[in-house]
């Protein structure tokens, strides 16, 4: 299998806020930029003392009219990848990158009005969507929640897109703790958190498609808020690190005390499933699903009937045999639907955390692994059975 990585040169580092920097990445081979769908991410091979590691970062701009791909990354004090990008990678140096991936993408076939809800650095994939929406005819509302103006990135870019839209795009900013400079410059539209009253005053009654990205507590709070306003779960697309539909499950639990626009700490007393969740725009997340059913959350989806192919998965050490069905995209999802808890991290064939031994049968990969497993092994996060499969799980 050919190496899926290409070498890119860092053309520019552009500070966007006190903690977020944009990285302009140009192909070293002089070839064309990759095609992408608004909302997708790049996978970077980051050098580390124990060997290279893979980290994913959302593309914050479209390639049209540019000679580079752009990612905008928040520096996390404990983040191996983000610290290396911010502190060590210099303009002119080279990094290896794999092509855009990700199922959290703008539905460009729809004509419905769009609500983009961004918490903190969660704006990055939504900004790429906003660029595409600015070229169309749909009504768009872009809401950015941030701590204050010091950490609010790419504000002027969003404002310029709104100003040039002829009134189709409305951009609003909510600061949780604005500074005196923010107040003097009138940099925000509301103070506190995005709440019911704010959205009701902003949005005319309509059948919106919502794209949601940010820290997990923020997204849980927004899901609950949107559900309370009557937005159907199938109209809410979201991005974070976890199984499809898990945001709906989390939102069914106790509401968080607040919806901070920064950080990704797991709230005390949160549901157990939250412990494994991160969001892609955490600069050190390892990946995210491609086209999972949960990218447009199906909160009421039911387990499908077994297919007629006879395919089944035997989880040998668990003593469980499950027929393959149309409700699961991967073996990992099938295992989770039965209450099993296999190890995983990226869910998209990037990190190999889910690798296990296959005792019998074969699998098909729904997404090609970046680092294919060896003989007798399989990545369950991005594969499905090709007939009867027996796994050492």
N, C-alpha and C positions, 0 to 999 in steps of 0.2 A: 504494500500500500504506500502510495506516494505521501511524502510529508505534507500535511495540510497547512503548514505554517509558511508565511512569506516574511521577508525581511523589510522592515519599514524604518525610515530615518525620522527622528524627531526634528521637525522643521522649526517649531515654535512652542514655547511654554507661555501661556497667557494667564496670569492671575485673574480670576473672576470674582473672588471675594476673599475674606480673611482665611478661608480654609479650603476653597475649591479652585483648582487650576485646570485650564483646558490644554490638551496636548494635541498638536497638529501633526499627523503622521503621514508621511509621503512614501510610496513604494520605492524601495531602493533599486528594483529592477527596471524602473521606468515604465512598467506596465500600467494598465488602467486600474482605477479604483474598483473595488467590489460593488456590485449592486447590493442594495439593502432595502428592507422594508422599515418604515418608521416605527421605532420602538425596539429594534434589535440591538445586540451587543457584540463586541469583539472579545476574543479570548487571547490574552497576552501570556507569553512565556517569560516569567520573571526569574532572574537569577537569585539563588539562595545558597547559603553555606552547605546545605545537604543535597543540593541539586536543584534544577529548575522546578518551579511551581507554576500552576496555571491560575490566572485570575481573570475575571470578566468585568467589563466596564461598558455601560450603555453609550451608544453613539448619540451625541447631542445635536448633530446636524446632518443634513443629507449631503450626498456627494455631488449632486448636480451643481455645476458652476464652480467647483472647487478642485484643487489639485491635491487634496489631503482628506483623510478621515479625521474626525474630531471626537475625542472623548473628553468628558469633564469630570474630574475625580476629586472627591473630598479626601483630605489627608486625615487618616485615623491614627492616633498615637500608637495603637497596638497593631496597626495594619501593615503586614509585611509588604504587600504590593503597593499600597498607596504611599507608604513612606519611601520606598525605593523610587517610585515615579517622581514624587515631589522633591526628594532630597538628593538623589544620586543621578538619575537619568538627565543628561545634559543635551542641549540642542546640538544636533549633528550626530549624535550617537544612534545606534541601531538596536531595534528590538524585534523579536519574532512574534507574529500575530496570525491567528487563524480567522477565516472568513466569518462574516456576520451570521449569527444564529439567534434563535429566540422566537417563541410563539406569542409573546405580548406585542402585538402589532396592530396598527390602525386598520380598520375595515374600510378600505378605499372604495368598496362597491356600494356602501350605504349612502343614503342621502339624509339620514336623520341628523338633527342638531347634536353637538358634541359638548360634553363637559369634561375638561381635563383638570384633575385634582392632584396637586403635587405637594408633598411634604418634604421640606428641606431639599437635599440633593436628589430626591426622587423626581425632580423636574427634568432630569437629563433625557430619558426616553420620550417624555411628553413634549419636550421642546422640539425634538425631531418630528413628532407628529404635527405639532403646530406649524412647522415650516411647510409640511405637505398640505395641511388644511388651508394655509394662507393662499395657495394657488387654486383653490376650488371655490365652491359656491355655498358651502354649508355654514350654518350659524355655529359659532364656537364661543364657549366661555372657558377661560383659563384662570384657575384659582391657585395661587401660590401661598402656602403657609410656611413661615420661616420664623426663626428666633428674633432676628432684627436685621437692619440693613447691612450690618458688618458681614454677615454670613450669607446674605441673599445674593446668589450668583445670577448673571445673565439677565438682569432686570431690564436693561436698556434694549436688549435684543428682542425680548418679548414685547416691550412697549412699541418698538418700531414695527413689528409684524401687525400688532393691533392697529396702529395708526395708519398703516397702508392698506387696510382691509376694507375701507369704505363703510365701516360700522359693523361688518360681519363678525369681527373678533372683539370680544370684551375681555380685558385682563384685569384681575383684581388681586390685591396682596393683603394678607393678614399676618401681622407680626404679633408674636406672643409677648415679647418684652421689648418694645421699641426704645431706642436711645433718644436722648434729647436732640441729637442731630437728625434722626429720622423724623421727629416731630417738626422740627424747624423746616426741613426740606419737603415735608408732606410726602414721604416715600411710601406710605402704606394707606390702605383704604379702610381697614378695620383693625382693632386691637383685641387680643385674646386668642380664641381658637375659632375655627370654622364651625359654626353651629347652625341649627335649624333656621333661626331667624335670618342669618346672613344669606343662606342659600335661597330662602323663600323671597327675600327682597331682591335678589339678583336674577333669578331664573323665571322667565315666563312659563306658564304651564305648557308642557310639550312632552314628546316621547323621546327622551334623551338617550344617547349612548354615552356611558361614563368610562373614562380611563383613569385609573387610580394607581399612584405609586408613591411610596415613602416608607418610613419606619413602620414596623408592624403595629404598634399601638395606635398610630395615626390612622392606618388603614382599617383597623378593626372599628375605631370610632366612626370613620366615614361610612363604612359598610352599614353600621347600625343606623346612622343618620339617613342615608339614602333609602334604606328599607322603610324607615319611618315615614319618608316622604312618598312612598309608593313606587319607587324605582324597582323594576323587576330584576331579580338576580341575573338573568340571562343578558341584561343590558349593562352589566358592570364587568368590565375587564380590568384585571389587576396584575401587578407584578410583584412577587416576592419569592422567597426560597422555600418551597414546600409543595405538598401534593395538591393537585387540583381540587377545588372545592373547600380547602381547609380554611379559607378566610370566612366562609359562611359558617363553618363549625365554630370557629373562634368567636365570631360575632354573636353566636347564640349564647355564649357564656356571659359572665358579669361584665358590664361596661367598664372601661378604664376610667380612672378619675379625671384624666385629661387626655388631650390628643397632641402631645408634643411633636414638633416638626423636626426634631433632631434626635440622634442616638438610636440604638436598637436594643436596649436592655429589655429583658423579658420581665414583665410585671410579676410581682409576688402573687402567688395564688392563681396564676394563669393556667389554662388547660394544659395537660401534659404534652399535647401535640405541638404547642408553641415552642417547646424547648428545642426543636429541630429546625425551626423556621428562621431564615434570614431573608433579606430582600436584595434583589440583584444590585440595586444602587448603593448598598453597602460596598465600599470599594474593595473589600476583600472577600466577597462572596465568590464561590467557585463556579457558578453557572446557574442556569434556570431552564425550565422546560421549554421544548419546542412544541407549540400547538397542542398543549394539554387541553382536555375538555374544560378544565378549571380556568383557562385564560379568559373565557366568558363563563363565569361561575354558574354551574348548574346545581343550585342548592337543593332542588327537589328530585334530582335524578335518581332513578332506581336501577338496581342491578339487572342487566339484560339477561335474557335467556341464553343458554349455551348455544354456540354456533353449531352448524351441521358438519363442520370439518372433522370432528372427533379430537381436536387438539385439547390437551389437558396438561396441567403442570402438577407434578408430584413434588411436594416439599418433604424430602425424605426424613430429615431429622425432626421435623415437626409432626410427622405422621398425618399429613393433610394432602388430599388430592382435590384439585379444583378444575372444573371445565373452563376452557377459554371462552370468553364472551366479549361482546361488543362494547361493554361498559368500561373496560380497561384498555388503556393504550399500551401499557408495558407490563411485564411480569411483576415489577415492583408495585405498580398500582393494584394488580390482582392480589398480591400478598397483603397489602395494606387493607384492601376491602374485606379480607377474611380475618383481620385483627392481628396479623403478624407484623413484626417490627424489624425488618431487615435493616442492616446498616446502609446508609446512603448519605450523599452530600450534594452533588451537583444535579442529579436527576437527568443528565443529558450526555452521558458518555465522555465526560471530561476528566473526572478525578480518580476513577477506579475504586472508590470506596465500596461500591456495591458488588464488586467482583466476587464470584463464588464458583465452586466446582460444579461441572455438569456431568452427571453419571451416565446419562442415557439421552439420546435424541439430539436435536439441533434447534437453533434459534435463528430468527431473522432479525436484523437490526432496523428499527424504525428511524434511527439517526446513526450515522456511522460514528463509532468512537474516535476521538482524537488520538487515543493511545490504546490500540486494540489489545485485548487480553491474550494470554498465551494459550496453547493447545489445552483442551480440557477445562477451560474457564469461560465464563460468560459475564457480561455486565447486564444485570437485570433491570437497570433504570432506563434502558433504551432498546430493549429487545422484547420479542414476543415468540411464543413457541411455534415451531414448524412441525406440528404433530404432537406426539407424546414426549414430554420432557421430564427428566428426573434430576432435581437439583439437590445439592448438599446444603439444605437450609431447613 
